[in-house]
Amino acid sequence: MIIIYWWIVGFWDWFWYFRRGKIRYRVWDLGYECKASASNGILTVWNCYGSTPEQAIKMAKYRIKKAMEEEQKE
């Protein structure tokens, strides 16, 4: 059952986000701070911390942008 769930989540991310060139953001509220990750289907950054969800997403946007720039240099 868990395998089917992960397959459905992976397919949905591909269909709704990555196929269209969008970036998928996920935020976890840890109680005392928030943690975010960002993925474009090829690159993924995680451990982007902030005191609010908005700050964590802002850090994730910055880190994915920087990773994509480094990828283009190579």
C-alpha positions in Angstrom: 0.0 0.0 0.0 2.8 2.4 0.8 4.5 1.7 -2.5 1.3 2.6 -4.4 1.0 5.9 -2.4 4.6 6.9 -3.2 4.1 6.0 -6.9 0.9 8.2 -7.0 2.7 11.1 -5.2 5.7 10.8 -7.6 3.4 10.7 -10.7 1.4 13.7 -9.4 4.5 15.8 -8.8 5.7 14.9 -12.4 2.3 15.7 -13.9 1.5 18.9 -12.1 4.9 20.5 -11.4 7.9 19.1 -13.2 6.3 18.5 -16.6 5.3 22.2 -16.7 8.7 23.5 -15.6 7.4 24.5 -12.1 9.2 24.0 -8.8 7.7 21.9 -6.0 8.1 23.4 -2.5 7.5 21.4 0.6 7.5 23.0 4.1 7.6 21.2 7.5 6.7 23.0 10.7 9.1 21.7 13.4 7.5 23.8 16.1 10.4 26.1 16.8 11.4 26.7 13.2 10.3 25.7 9.7 12.2 23.5 7.2 11.7 23.6 3.4 12.8 21.7 0.3 12.5 22.6 -3.4 12.7 20.4 -6.5 12.3 21.0 -10.2 12.4 17.3 -11.0 16.2 17.3 -11.7 17.7 19.2 -8.9 16.6 19.1 -5.2 17.6 21.3 -2.3 16.6 20.6 1.3 17.4 21.8 4.8 16.3 25.3 4.1 15.5 26.7 7.5 13.6 29.8 8.5 11.6 31.0 11.5 8.4 31.2 9.4 7.2 29.1 6.4 7.6 32.2 4.2 11.3 32.6 5.2 12.0 28.9 4.7 10.4 29.0 1.2 12.4 32.2 0.4 15.6 30.3 1.4 14.6 27.3 -0.7 14.0 29.6 -3.7 17.4 31.2 -3.3 19.2 27.8 -3.0 17.4 26.2 -6.0 18.2 29.3 -8.1 21.9 29.1 -7.1 22.0 25.4 -7.8 20.4 25.9 -11.2 23.0 28.6 -12.0 25.9 26.3 -11.0 24.4 23.5 -13.1 24.3 25.8 -16.2 28.0 26.8 -15.7 29.0 23.1 -16.0 
